[in-house]
């Protein structure tokens, strides 16, 4: 591999936060305003900002993308980071830091990053057109069988 090719390979650290309410899992549809994966169903996600603790970043993303504050959610599980090669850009690898939260409310206020949300049974996640490896990421923090 040439030096130019290796320099083009990108590794992006991101958090993915799953939120559960009374046995239902929150799924969000990515809006047309986001850079990547437009129209795909996803959990809450975001880039890990420089020198930021991944859990702190996950909690920040939950609040920004859903309006659920720290008083509304608590972390139940933290998964090991997973590597996901972007199927749309083989030079990009996402290092996904997964989290599983529980909330005390199902009232969600979406920001610009999403245009729709659903509460689903976790087993149904494979029925949706999701971002790559969302089911595997969920299984790392909440095995659904």
N, C-alpha and C positions, 0 to 999 in steps of 0.2 A: 504494500500500500504506500502510495507517495505521501510526502509530507502535506501536500495540499489536501488530499483526500482525508487524512486523519484530522486535519484542522477543521474540516467541514462537519465532522461528527460532533453532534451536540448531545450533552447529557443535562437534562433539566430535572431538578428536584421539585416535586410537587406534593401537596397533601391531598388526600381524598378522605372526606368525612361522611360516613353514613349516619343518618339520624333515624331513630326508631321511636314510634309512638304507639303504645298499646298493641304491639305485635306487627305493626305496619311499618314499611320502609319508605322513606321519602326519596322520590326520583324527580329530577329536574331536567327539563328540556332546554338545551343550550340555544340561545337566541341567535339571530342572524348578525348581531353586533359583535360577537366574539371572534377572535382570530382563528381558532381551530375548532374542529368537530361541530360545526353549526348543525342544529337540528337533531343532534344525538342526545339520548337520555344519559344522565350522569348522576353521580352523587355530588356533594359540594366539593369544590376543588380550587386550588390556587397554587401559584408559585411560592416556594419558600424564599422569603426575602433574606438578604444577606444577614448573617449572624443572628437569625431568628430561630428560636426553638421551634421545631416542627409542631409540637402540640399547641403551643401559643398561636402559631400561624393557623392551624386547623380551627381553633376556637374563633379567631378573628374572621376567617372565611365563613364560618357558620353564621355569625352575626351579620356580616355584610350581605351575604347572599340570601338569607332567609328572615332576618329580623329577630331570630332567636338569640336572646342574650345569655350571658353566663348563668343567670338565675334560672333560665329555662332548660339548660342542658347539662348533662354530666357525662364524662367519658367513662365507658365501660370496658373497652378493650383497645389496645394498641398493637398493631401488627408489625411484622418485620417489613422493611422496604422491599418492593418488588420492582424488577426491571421490565419495562414494556417498550418494545421497539414500535415506533409509530408506523402503522401499515401504510400511511399516506406519504411518509417521508422516512425512508430507511436510514437516513443519516441522523435521525433523532431518536434518542432513547429517553424515556420518562422514568425517573426513579420515583416511584409512588410510595409515599408514607401513609399507610392506611390507619384510620381511626373509626371507632364505633361509639356513637353517642346515643343516649336516651333523652327524650324531651318530655316535658309535662304539659305540652299543648300541641295541637295540630294546626294552629293558626300561623300561617307563613306569609311573609311579605317579600315578594321577589324583587331583586334589583335588576338592572339592565342585562345582566349576563344570561338570564333565563326568561322564557316567555310562558312557561307552563309548569305545573307540578302535579304529582299524583302521590297518594299513599297506597302502596301495593303490598301484597304478601311477598315476603322475601323470595319464596320459591318461584315467583312469576318473573323475576328479573330477566331471565333468558328469553322472555316473550317480547322484549323491547329492543329497538335498534340503539344500542348503547355505545359509549366510547369504548375503545379496545380494552379487553381484559377486565371489565367492570365486575363480572361474576367472580373471576378468580380473586380479585382484590377484596370483594365482599367475603368470600370464603376464608380469606386469611384472618378476618376478624370476627366473622359470624358464619360458621359453616351451616349451610341450609340443606345439605344432603343431596 
